[in-house]
Amino acid sequence: MGMLRFSLSEMTPNRYWSLESRIKKAGAVITKSLEVKQVLFSKKNLRSILYNLIANGIKFANGSTPLIHIAIIRNNDNIVLSVTDNGIGIAKNQVDIIFSMYGRLNKELEGQGIGLYLAKKIIDAANGSISVKSEMGKGSTFYICLPIPVMTAD
């Protein structure tokens, strides 16, 4: 899986991400709270997971300024990454759909319905889990729990 040690601060959007123009165009505000600073994991895979969650937070902001908060905490032998947005929300009876291949809730918006499916596959392959808590009209928080080593800074 290409595991390497890296700083999680590298994983938040910056000018090297293809999301930069979307973030600027939408006026998205992205904040972060990183209790865990470094991990041993596939940088490419973690970036892919974050990319999909942030892109969806922007896409489903429903005309308001997208507010996205990324948090990473330690929970026993796991890290928990959460991404919270202020989007349109997801109905409880539709949560399973968003993690299925080609699962789309709004066919009128861009997308293929594979982003969250692929994120779930990456997380499953790492023996992790992904879940979402959402309230219609208020937004969603995605929780990713990964049993990966937390690194201490040298």
Backbone bond lengths (Angstrom), bond angles and torsions (degrees), N, CA, C in turn:
res aa  C-N    CA-C-N  psi(-1)  N-CA   C-N-CA  omega(-1)  CA-C   N-CA-C  phi
1 M - - - 1.454 - - 1.527 110.80 -
2 G 1.316 120.77 1.35 1.451 122.17 178.41 1.512 113.21 69.76
3 M 1.327 116.52 47.31 1.457 120.90 -179.15 1.518 110.93 -68.45
4 L 1.314 115.86 134.89 1.445 119.54 171.27 1.511 109.78 -153.14
5 R 1.309 114.61 158.75 1.451 120.73 -179.58 1.530 107.92 -82.01
6 F 1.325 115.80 131.15 1.456 119.11 177.43 1.513 110.08 -152.97
7 S 1.306 114.77 161.10 1.454 122.12 178.79 1.524 109.01 -82.66
8 L 1.317 116.69 133.11 1.459 120.15 -179.91 1.523 112.28 -67.77
9 S 1.314 117.59 -21.84 1.469 118.64 177.51 1.530 111.06 -63.64
10 E 1.344 116.74 -22.18 1.468 120.88 176.18 1.530 111.78 -70.12
11 M 1.313 116.90 -17.04 1.459 120.82 -173.12 1.516 113.39 -88.71
12 T 1.316 117.85 -7.38 1.454 118.03 178.37 1.524 108.72 -85.54
13 P 1.311 116.94 150.48 1.459 120.30 -172.77 1.521 112.99 -55.12
14 N 1.278 114.85 138.71 1.460 121.61 175.48 1.520 108.22 -147.20
15 R 1.302 116.52 -169.47 1.468 119.87 -173.75 1.518 113.58 -66.72
16 Y 1.314 117.94 -12.52 1.462 120.53 -179.13 1.535 112.61 -87.62
17 W 1.310 116.77 -10.61 1.453 120.08 179.86 1.521 109.01 -85.16
18 S 1.309 116.32 147.54 1.464 119.28 176.03 1.529 111.06 -73.90
19 L 1.316 117.47 -4.03 1.464 121.39 177.95 1.526 112.75 -82.33
20 E 1.308 117.24 -10.45 1.465 119.74 -172.91 1.525 112.58 -53.17
21 S 1.327 117.46 -46.13 1.468 119.52 -178.05 1.530 111.34 -66.31
22 R 1.326 117.45 -37.64 1.476 120.23 177.70 1.526 110.86 -65.07
23 I 1.333 115.68 -42.17 1.461 120.50 -179.91 1.528 109.46 -60.86
24 K 1.316 116.65 -46.75 1.472 120.97 -179.55 1.523 111.57 -66.09
25 K 1.329 116.85 -46.21 1.470 120.88 -177.88 1.527 111.33 -60.50
26 A 1.330 116.43 -40.37 1.462 120.93 -178.80 1.528 112.06 -81.21
27 G 1.334 116.99 -13.16 1.465 119.97 -175.03 1.517 111.42 68.08
28 A 1.321 116.10 26.78 1.469 121.09 -176.47 1.525 111.09 -62.12
29 V 1.316 114.45 141.64 1.459 121.62 176.04 1.522 106.80 -110.58
30 I 1.324 115.55 118.45 1.460 120.53 -178.39 1.521 108.31 -116.01
31 T 1.333 114.63 122.44 1.459 120.57 178.38 1.517 108.46 -116.90
32 K 1.325 115.35 163.20 1.459 118.35 -179.57 1.516 110.71 -146.08
33 S 1.314 113.96 152.89 1.456 123.55 176.27 1.524 105.85 -139.38
34 L 1.331 116.01 105.07 1.459 120.48 -172.87 1.525 110.86 -113.14
35 E 1.335 116.28 90.32 1.465 120.76 175.47 1.525 109.70 -66.35
36 V 1.322 115.65 -37.81 1.462 122.02 176.97 1.523 106.69 -95.63
37 K 1.308 116.55 129.66 1.468 120.25 -175.18 1.525 113.98 -97.81
38 Q 1.347 117.35 -35.97 1.463 120.34 -177.11 1.522 110.02 -138.14
39 V 1.331 115.26 146.18 1.463 121.32 177.93 1.523 109.82 -138.71
40 L 1.312 114.56 166.04 1.456 122.11 173.40 1.522 106.33 -110.37
41 F 1.330 115.84 106.15 1.465 121.05 -175.30 1.521 107.44 -164.60
42 S 1.294 116.97 171.32 1.462 121.31 175.08 1.528 108.99 -73.25
43 K 1.312 115.77 113.51 1.460 121.19 179.92 1.530 110.39 -60.54
44 K 1.320 115.90 -41.93 1.467 121.57 179.80 1.529 110.75 -60.56
45 N 1.324 116.82 -44.21 1.463 120.12 -178.34 1.524 112.27 -69.28
46 L 1.332 117.16 -42.14 1.460 119.25 179.14 1.530 110.31 -65.92
47 R 1.304 116.41 -38.22 1.464 120.23 177.29 1.531 110.13 -63.37
48 S 1.322 117.54 -40.42 1.463 121.72 178.92 1.528 110.99 -61.81
49 I 1.330 116.26 -43.09 1.469 120.78 178.63 1.526 109.85 -61.23
50 L 1.329 116.40 -50.64 1.466 120.50 -179.38 1.526 111.60 -62.56
51 Y 1.316 116.64 -41.24 1.460 121.13 179.57 1.533 110.02 -55.36
52 N 1.327 116.47 -49.56 1.465 120.24 -177.79 1.519 112.15 -63.31
53 L 1.325 117.26 -42.86 1.459 119.90 -178.44 1.529 111.65 -68.74
54 I 1.322 117.24 -40.10 1.465 120.36 178.93 1.529 110.43 -69.36
55 A 1.328 117.43 -44.26 1.472 120.85 178.75 1.524 110.84 -59.13
56 N 1.329 117.09 -41.60 1.462 120.24 178.29 1.527 111.28 -67.22
57 G 1.332 116.86 -38.40 1.463 119.95 177.49 1.519 111.91 -60.40
58 I 1.316 116.05 -36.56 1.465 120.85 177.36 1.527 110.02 -73.72
59 K 1.317 116.41 -47.33 1.470 121.39 -176.16 1.532 112.23 -60.98
60 F 1.328 117.00 -38.63 1.462 120.34 -174.27 1.528 113.22 -100.97
61 A 1.332 116.78 25.82 1.467 120.93 179.08 1.527 112.11 -74.75
62 N 1.315 116.88 -12.35 1.464 122.91 175.13 1.530 113.17 57.75
63 G 1.324 115.72 43.50 1.459 119.71 175.15 1.513 115.66 87.94
64 S 1.312 118.36 -16.32 1.462 119.43 177.93 1.528 109.61 -88.41
65 T 1.312 116.77 167.13 1.461 120.78 177.65 1.520 108.81 -65.68
66 P 1.330 118.23 121.00 1.467 119.85 179.79 1.535 110.94 -67.08
67 L 1.321 115.36 126.27 1.460 122.25 174.97 1.517 106.78 -114.09
68 I 1.320 116.45 118.61 1.462 121.11 -175.67 1.519 108.29 -127.63
69 H 1.324 115.18 128.34 1.467 119.93 178.90 1.524 109.07 -119.82
70 I 1.321 115.00 128.77 1.464 122.16 179.03 1.523 107.45 -110.21
71 A 1.325 116.64 126.48 1.464 120.73 178.33 1.521 109.03 -130.85
72 I 1.321 115.35 144.89 1.460 120.49 176.18 1.522 107.59 -136.02
73 I 1.337 114.80 122.57 1.457 120.36 179.60 1.523 110.07 -127.36
74 R 1.308 115.56 164.11 1.457 121.45 173.71 1.527 107.24 -96.14
75 N 1.319 116.01 137.53 1.461 122.05 176.26 1.519 106.96 -137.00
76 N 1.317 116.75 96.59 1.462 123.18 -174.43 1.525 109.71 57.38
77 D 1.331 118.05 -119.88 1.464 121.33 -178.37 1.527 112.72 -94.54
78 N 1.302 116.72 16.69 1.464 121.65 -177.77 1.520 110.53 -123.41
79 I 1.324 114.69 161.70 1.453 118.41 164.18 1.523 106.28 -110.27
80 V 1.308 114.66 147.67 1.458 120.79 176.64 1.525 107.05 -120.22
81 L 1.304 114.07 117.99 1.456 122.53 177.25 1.521 106.51 -101.99
82 S 1.313 116.88 127.62 1.465 119.22 175.72 1.523 109.10 -123.94
83 V 1.308 114.45 142.45 1.463 121.59 176.40 1.523 106.43 -128.06
84 T 1.327 115.04 117.49 1.460 121.80 -176.91 1.522 109.19 -112.33
85 D 1.335 115.73 137.05 1.464 119.83 176.77 1.521 109.80 -130.62
86 N 1.308 116.24 169.54 1.465 122.26 178.29 1.526 110.55 -110.52
87 G 1.316 115.82 35.81 1.461 121.63 -175.89 1.512 114.02 -77.89
88 I 1.311 114.66 -159.35 1.465 121.56 -173.58 1.519 113.30 -76.43
89 G 1.319 117.45 -17.23 1.458 120.90 -179.48 1.518 112.22 86.53
90 I 1.314 114.35 169.29 1.465 122.05 -177.93 1.523 107.75 -131.44
91 A 1.317 116.62 128.78 1.462 120.45 177.33 1.528 109.69 -66.15
92 K 1.333 116.46 143.84 1.468 121.05 -177.78 1.527 112.21 -55.57
93 N 1.309 117.03 -37.56 1.467 119.39 -177.75 1.527 112.94 -76.85
94 Q 1.339 117.40 -0.30 1.463 120.69 179.58 1.526 113.33 -112.84
95 V 1.325 117.25 -0.98 1.465 120.81 -176.15 1.525 111.88 -59.03
96 D 1.314 118.04 -43.80 1.469 120.10 -179.02 1.530 112.03 -62.83
97 I 1.312 117.02 -31.20 1.463 121.16 -178.60 1.527 111.27 -63.19
98 I 1.324 117.76 -40.21 1.469 120.07 -173.87 1.525 113.15 -67.23
99 F 1.333 117.32 -21.39 1.461 120.37 179.28 1.532 112.78 -96.61
100 S 1.335 116.88 1.21 1.465 119.71 179.24 1.531 109.84 -92.92
101 M 1.332 115.81 155.68 1.462 119.85 179.61 1.523 109.81 -62.48
102 Y 1.306 115.39 130.81 1.460 124.55 -177.83 1.527 112.51 64.29
103 G 1.324 116.67 19.37 1.462 121.09 179.66 1.519 111.17 -76.92
104 R 1.308 115.76 110.11 1.464 121.19 -179.37 1.516 109.07 -128.89
105 L 1.319 115.60 138.24 1.458 120.15 179.34 1.524 111.69 -96.76
106 N 1.316 116.81 -25.12 1.460 121.02 -179.00 1.523 108.57 -130.62
107 K 1.295 116.10 100.49 1.469 121.67 -176.34 1.529 112.78 -71.53
108 E 1.334 117.11 -12.53 1.462 120.42 -178.17 1.525 112.43 -81.69
109 L 1.322 117.54 -16.66 1.460 120.78 179.31 1.516 110.20 -95.72
110 E 1.342 115.42 155.91 1.464 120.68 179.68 1.527 110.56 -58.61
111 G 1.308 115.49 156.12 1.458 120.59 175.47 1.513 111.99 130.52
112 Q 1.320 114.21 159.80 1.462 121.14 -179.30 1.521 112.92 -110.66
113 G 1.332 117.05 -10.34 1.458 119.28 -178.34 1.518 113.01 78.62
114 I 1.332 116.84 27.68 1.470 118.13 178.67 1.529 113.50 -118.10
115 G 1.330 118.49 -11.68 1.463 121.44 -176.48 1.515 113.82 -59.46
116 L 1.326 117.06 -53.31 1.466 119.86 -179.40 1.525 111.45 -72.72
117 Y 1.320 116.45 -29.56 1.469 120.01 174.73 1.528 109.72 -61.24
118 L 1.336 116.82 -48.09 1.466 120.42 179.67 1.521 111.36 -66.11
119 A 1.331 117.02 -39.44 1.469 119.90 177.22 1.526 109.92 -59.30
120 K 1.324 116.56 -43.68 1.471 120.14 179.36 1.524 111.18 -64.06
121 K 1.321 117.42 -39.54 1.474 120.84 178.11 1.532 110.74 -61.80
122 I 1.326 117.29 -43.48 1.466 121.50 178.03 1.527 109.92 -61.24
123 I 1.317 115.73 -46.04 1.466 121.34 -178.25 1.522 110.49 -65.72
124 D 1.328 117.52 -43.66 1.471 121.39 177.49 1.527 111.03 -60.56
125 A 1.331 117.34 -41.86 1.470 121.59 -179.33 1.527 111.69 -63.85
126 A 1.328 116.66 -24.97 1.465 121.57 178.71 1.530 111.19 -93.67
127 N 1.339 116.89 12.97 1.470 122.88 -177.56 1.523 112.32 60.33
128 G 1.320 115.57 33.10 1.451 120.69 178.48 1.519 111.48 -106.39
129 S 1.319 115.45 -170.31 1.463 120.22 178.92 1.525 109.22 -144.00
130 I 1.312 114.85 154.42 1.463 121.25 175.27 1.519 107.82 -131.64
131 S 1.323 115.36 138.19 1.459 120.99 177.24 1.525 107.70 -143.82
132 V 1.306 115.28 167.91 1.463 119.52 -179.88 1.523 109.07 -139.85
133 K 1.318 114.76 140.54 1.464 122.22 169.41 1.514 104.87 -116.90
134 S 1.314 115.67 130.28 1.453 118.92 -173.78 1.516 110.92 -145.32
135 E 1.309 115.05 150.24 1.451 121.51 175.07 1.523 107.35 -131.60
136 M 1.312 115.83 125.73 1.458 120.75 -178.57 1.533 110.00 -56.22
137 G 1.329 115.20 131.24 1.448 121.10 179.18 1.518 115.11 79.38
138 K 1.326 117.61 -4.42 1.476 121.18 -177.12 1.522 112.73 -117.21
139 G 1.326 117.46 -31.63 1.454 120.10 -179.43 1.514 112.88 127.01
140 S 1.326 114.43 -174.68 1.463 121.36 -174.44 1.519 110.52 -138.34
141 T 1.326 114.70 152.74 1.458 121.24 169.57 1.514 107.47 -125.80
142 F 1.316 115.64 122.69 1.457 122.33 175.59 1.520 107.72 -97.68
143 Y 1.333 115.88 132.35 1.464 122.06 179.27 1.519 108.71 -114.53
144 I 1.311 115.85 124.83 1.459 121.65 176.78 1.515 107.26 -116.62
145 C 1.312 115.92 120.09 1.462 121.71 179.05 1.525 107.42 -108.37
146 L 1.329 116.25 121.97 1.463 121.29 -177.19 1.526 110.79 -127.35
147 P 1.325 116.41 128.41 1.466 120.12 177.39 1.525 110.52 -83.51
148 I 1.323 116.09 69.84 1.461 119.47 -177.02 1.520 110.45 -120.76
149 P 1.313 115.98 149.62 1.463 119.58 -178.15 1.525 112.07 -64.25
150 V 1.316 113.97 134.91 1.455 121.01 173.16 1.515 106.48 -91.40
151 M 1.308 116.49 131.65 1.463 121.33 -177.66 1.523 109.39 -99.15
152 T 1.303 116.00 144.14 1.457 119.78 173.25 1.517 108.07 -95.49
153 A 1.298 115.68 145.89 1.467 119.71 -179.47 1.517 109.97 -67.98
154 D 1.328 115.69 142.86 1.465 120.32 178.30 1.509 110.51 -76.63
